[in-house]
Amino acid sequence: MSNYRLTSLLKSLSEIVEKIMQTRLMNQLTKYSILSSQQYGFRENLTTDNATYQLTYEILTAMNNKSKAGDIFCDMEKAFDFVNHNILLFKMELYGIIGKEMTFYTQYPTDINEYS
């Protein structure tokens, strides 16, 4: 234990806390059907395979009906870096994230590296 710096212990602890909060948030979002059914990323039992299957199904259905089909793909990997956090917190409150959980999200450090 004496070989570990406090910062490395803080990072491990923060990962555990973040996982717990992510699980609780996803439970809330799932319970009240807040996420779109087309939201495949970061959801349990929904992968890119599901998205590919859905797209293929829609295209084949359109072809069978002699219709046209199209899709738009967006890489949202860095999108959270540009989210207005005040609006995000406001929406979270509208969706029922309140009390101690909301306090956690408003007060949690935005960059754990500020403590390392």
C-alpha positions in Angstrom: 0.0 0.0 0.0 2.9 2.4 0.7 4.0 2.0 -2.9 0.8 3.5 -4.3 0.4 7.2 -4.7 -2.9 8.8 -3.5 -3.7 9.9 -7.0 -3.7 6.3 -8.4 -6.1 5.3 -5.6 -8.3 8.3 -6.4 -8.6 7.2 -10.0 -9.5 3.7 -9.1 -12.2 4.9 -6.6 -13.5 7.4 -9.2 -13.9 4.6 -11.8 -16.0 2.6 -9.3 -18.2 5.6 -8.4 -18.6 6.4 -12.1 -19.7 2.9 -13.0 -22.3 2.9 -10.2 -23.6 6.3 -11.3 -23.7 5.2 -14.9 -25.7 2.0 -14.0 -28.2 4.1 -11.9 -28.6 6.7 -14.7 -29.1 4.0 -17.4 -31.7 2.3 -15.1 -33.6 5.6 -14.8 -33.4 6.2 -18.6 -34.6 2.7 -19.3 -37.4 2.6 -16.7 -39.0 5.7 -18.2 -38.2 4.9 -21.9 -36.3 8.2 -22.3 -33.8 6.9 -24.9 -34.9 6.4 -28.5 -35.3 2.8 -29.7 -32.7 3.7 -32.4 -30.1 4.5 -29.8 -27.7 1.6 -30.0 -24.5 2.9 -28.5 -23.7 2.5 -24.8 -26.8 0.3 -24.2 -26.9 -3.2 -22.8 -27.8 -5.9 -25.3 -27.7 -3.3 -28.2 -24.7 -3.3 -30.4 -23.7 -2.1 -33.9 -24.8 -5.5 -35.1 -28.4 -4.6 -34.1 -28.1 -1.3 -35.9 -26.7 -3.0 -39.0 -29.6 -5.6 -38.9 -32.2 -2.8 -38.6 -30.7 -0.8 -41.5 -30.6 -3.9 -43.7 -34.2 -4.8 -42.8 -35.3 -1.2 -43.7 -33.5 -1.2 -47.0 -34.8 -4.6 -48.0 -38.3 -3.7 -47.0 -38.1 -0.5 -49.1 -36.7 -2.4 -52.1 -39.5 -5.0 -51.8 -42.0 -2.1 -51.8 -40.2 -0.5 -54.7 -39.5 2.5 -52.5 -36.3 4.4 -51.8 -34.4 4.2 -48.6 -31.5 6.2 -47.2 -29.7 6.7 -44.0 -27.4 9.2 -42.3 -24.5 8.2 -40.1 -22.8 10.5 -37.6 -19.7 9.8 -35.6 -20.7 11.2 -32.2 -17.5 10.1 -30.4 -16.5 13.6 -29.3 -20.0 15.1 -29.2 -20.1 15.2 -25.4 -17.1 17.6 -25.4 -19.5 20.2 -27.0 -22.6 19.6 -24.9 -23.8 22.6 -22.9 -23.6 21.1 -19.4 -26.2 23.5 -17.9 -28.7 22.4 -20.5 -27.8 18.7 -19.9 -28.3 19.1 -16.2 -31.6 20.9 -16.7 -32.8 18.0 -19.0 -31.6 15.4 -16.5 -33.8 17.1 -13.8 -36.8 17.1 -16.2 -36.3 13.3 -16.6 -36.4 12.8 -12.8 -32.7 12.9 -11.8 -33.0 14.8 -8.6 -31.8 14.9 -5.0 -28.4 13.4 -4.1 -27.9 12.0 -7.6 -28.3 15.5 -9.2 -26.0 16.9 -6.6 -23.4 14.3 -7.6 -23.6 15.3 -11.3 -23.4 19.0 -10.6 -20.5 18.8 -8.2 -18.5 15.9 -9.6 -15.1 17.1 -11.0 -15.2 17.6 -14.8 -11.6 16.3 -15.0 -10.3 13.8 -12.4 -6.8 14.7 -13.6 -7.1 18.0 -11.7 -6.5 16.0 -8.6 -3.5 14.0 -9.9 
